[in-house]
Amino acid sequence: MEFAKKGRVELRTEEWLQKPSYFSVTYSQLHTALFGNQAQNIYKQWTNNYAKKADHTYGFSGLTSEYFSTLINNVNLSIPLHFIVEVGSFMGKSTTTMAQLLKMDKKYENCTRWPSNCLQQFVANIVDMKLTEMILPFSTTSILGARFLQQHKFFPQLIYLDSAHLPGETLVELELYWQLLQPGGILFGDDWGWDSVRCDVLRFIDTNRLKIAVKQNSWSIQKPILG
């Protein structure tokens, strides 16, 4: 994003406008943007200095394989699914849930997930699950993550938002990542039972006149196609 003089958002620069937009960013393109042109694959250079072993016992992810399967199969995604962003991964349970389902479906075998995480344990779990060719980790804040995506003009088709849970925080993230979501794509999350999350999501859809689908503890919003 090219911002801001004297507290006001200015027009984006010509240089930014001339950059290509990526609706189907590849694993290689994303890896280069995250780690540089000369960087070795992030998993190959991982030294595991903390001697982390795979640990899949963390069971507090609200994203189930049944819900995600329904989302991608029954919701009419009018765009090809190539790039998924997860905001707020911890040990990688929700990330691997999505990746394993997509890996079984050849239509989606090149999907790339991009989570913010407890990096060392997360990487150990991804390596153990043999999902290193589908998932790239980036440990940062949700706001800086959004700025990174906008700066590189990477626009995902699905965004799983499971980060902030304090009043007002989810609303900020919704506004940021909604701008990045490709038209026709889906923004979804869980913890509908949390008052802070539910109130922020309801405020967001009311302000933007959007429709929401709620199933048990999960919610999803599909972005209208322009024109």
Steps between C-alpha positions, in 0.01 A plus 500: 500500500625844418364723777462789675607852539382697803276218609307478173501213255639617168465348155721201432816572307533437127764240579254304714224530242728361229580186698322185380215363709517135601172316546673163456835561665721192483691339784826619343381859458380517858820342633709758311290788631529376858862391512681650199620390156805315626342333801514125533167330564389597850457139607835383363684770692310440823756393759256412780721658763240434770480129414127522441312178433163474335218565744144470371333484840377861503127456451350846522452583133142580407555414134387147426563303183123458458438875507786582266398227258147641494635851446705417193260245349154639567563873489504614138853626463485681168878531482782242486642418843878543504598710799377484861611728782466398862535775758562376852639147481650361820629143484370443148189289567263708288766546232562129465126430506459717190816377329420132544155543347636701209783256443247223446328702229722542193315819405659671798835327531694823440323706765724697732416579858668791674466500880638711782621262769713370784758433237722221632223265613294589196782410261565172681134406459488595132816299426357200685176518300696523170323820400806715434413541130161649581558722803725801556530653848545869572523606862371857527206703626169490317528868405851465358388185321223695329745773403733238350222353288387838375852618426559193282144501363436141606123448516380170649179314422447381858601668826465324834497760778568368850728755661371788713227433756471829686218748426586713197804297397312253283326792329835654404618169354172449314534839333863437403461150363167565327682751278749226407248224431442430133141575386307175521729378778405409856609646834428258784580431862386332818437593865151629419425430866740775610305821554789715381541308174129469427428869569786615276393269216138614526607863504715440191225334295246763607728788398582340166153352434629146465349157559645252744470124539534359852533132580548408865814689605619597150407788270570594139445801274527483122621810321270613218639490148543848358277599212 
